[in-house]
């Protein structure tokens, strides 16, 4: 387990938890009444570790409802908006949709994506398993804020099949508008 005695640099308070940021780690301490949210966050972070878009998970303290993970330094999604960040976010959304995980916050990713060398998704405590997740379609709706319209037909096609083919069509449409 990483030493928690490292001097905390920052403290961020959320609805379900408090996050202590040290030079190397983000230590997320869930409030006692949010055990279920803690368990969901642990489950989804663990399942998504093989992919590029989650912070590294170092240690889980079940007794104290703490998650110790990689500290990410970067900018909010809207501050780092680029062809690269949009493409990587769409790819991450497709991966989650393909394995049946819905993050539930992709229509306002500014609070849930940190951009540094890549895009990183945080805060999975509201996630759930769903037969037809909506990560990619929610994110496409968010892209309207930047004048990128995907089109209802393409999103409906994707939602009905969640296939690589329908994903590629959306990706192509979005990238041609960037």
N, C-alpha and C positions, 0 to 999 in steps of 0.2 A: 504494500500500500504506500502511495506517495505520502511524504510528510505533510501534514496539515499545518505544521508550525511555520511554514513559509509565510512571510509577511504578506497579508492581504493587501492588494492594491486598490481594489474597488469592491463595492457591495451593490448589488442590484436586486431590488425587491419586486417580486411578481405576485400574482394572485394566489398561486399554489406553492410558491417556494421563494427562497432567497438564494442568490448565486454569489459566491465569493470568488473573485478573480485574483489569482496570484500570477507571478511571472510565467508559470508553465501550465497551471491547471485552472479549470473552472470546476468549482465544487458546488453542486446544486443540492441544497438542503430543503426537502419538502416539509411543509407544515404538517403537524401530527394528524390533522383531520383529512389530509389528502393522500393517504396510503395508496388508494386505488390509482390515482394519477401517477404516483411514484412508480408503482408496478408496471403501468402501461409505458411510461417513459423508458424504463429499464428494458422491457420486452422489445420495443421497437428499435431502440438504439442497438441492442444486441443483434437482432435479426438483420439490421441494415449495415453492420460493421464491414461486410465484404465489399461494399460499394464505396464510391468516391465522395459521397455527399454528406457524410456524418462525421462528427468529431470522433477521435479515437476514444474508446472507453477504457479507462485504466482500472477502476475499482468500483464495486457497488457495496455499500454498507446497508444491508437490509434492516438491521436493528435500529439504526438511526435515520433511515430514509435519505441517505446521501448517495449521490453519484459523482464520482471523480472522473473527469474527462479532460481531453485536450482543450486548452484555452485557444480560441480562435481570435485572431486579430484581423480586422478588415473593415469594410464599409457595408452599409445597408444596401440592399438590392437596388433601390431606385437611384442611389448615389453612384453605383458602379454599373449602371445599365449599359450594356454593349451587346454586340452580336454574340460574342463568346459566352457571356453570362446568361443570356436568353437561351442559347442552344443547350448549355449544360443544365439549366433548370428544366427545360423541356425533357431532356434525357432522364434526369432524376425522377421527374413526375411520371414518365412512362415506365421506368423500372418499378416504382411503387405501385402504379396501377396494375402492372403485369403480375405482381405477386400478391395483389389484393389488400394493400395497405392504403388507407385514406388518411392523410395528415389532417385534413379539415380546415386548413388555414391558408390555402394557396391563392385565395382571392385577395389577400393582403399580405404578400410575402415580405414586405419591407421589415417587419418585425421578426421574421422567422428564417431569413436567409442572410448569411454573412458571406461576403465576397472578399477573398484574398487571392491566393494563387489559383483557386477554383471556387465553386459555390458550395456552401455548407448549410445544411438544413439543421435547425435547432428546434427544441420544444416539441416533443412528440407526445406529451401527456394527454392531448386530446385525440390522438390517433385511434383508429379502429380498423378491424378487418371488415371488408365489405366485398360483396361479389362483383360489383361494378364501381370501383372507386372513381372519384372525380378530380384527382389532383391536376391532371393535364388540362381538362376543360375549365376548371376554376382558374388556372393560371392564364389560359387563353383569354378569359373574360377580363382578368386583370390587365392584360396587354393592351386592351382598348384605351387605357389611360395614356398610352404612348402612341395612339393612332394606328395600332396594328389590329386589324379586323380579320379573324380567321374564317368566319362564315359558319352559319348554323348547320348547313348540310355536312360539312367536314367534321364538325364536332359531334353531330348525331351519328355519323358513320363510325367514328372512333369509339364513341360511348357504347355502340351496339356490339362492337367486336374486340376492342382493345388489342388490336393486332399491330405488328411491326409495319405492315403496309399502310394502315390508316394513320399511324404515328408519322411515318415518313412524309405523307401528304401534308399533314399539318406543319411539320418541321420545315418543309420546302416553302410552304405559303408564308410562314412567319419570317424565315430568313430572307426571302425575296423582298420583304417590306422593310427590312432593317437597313 
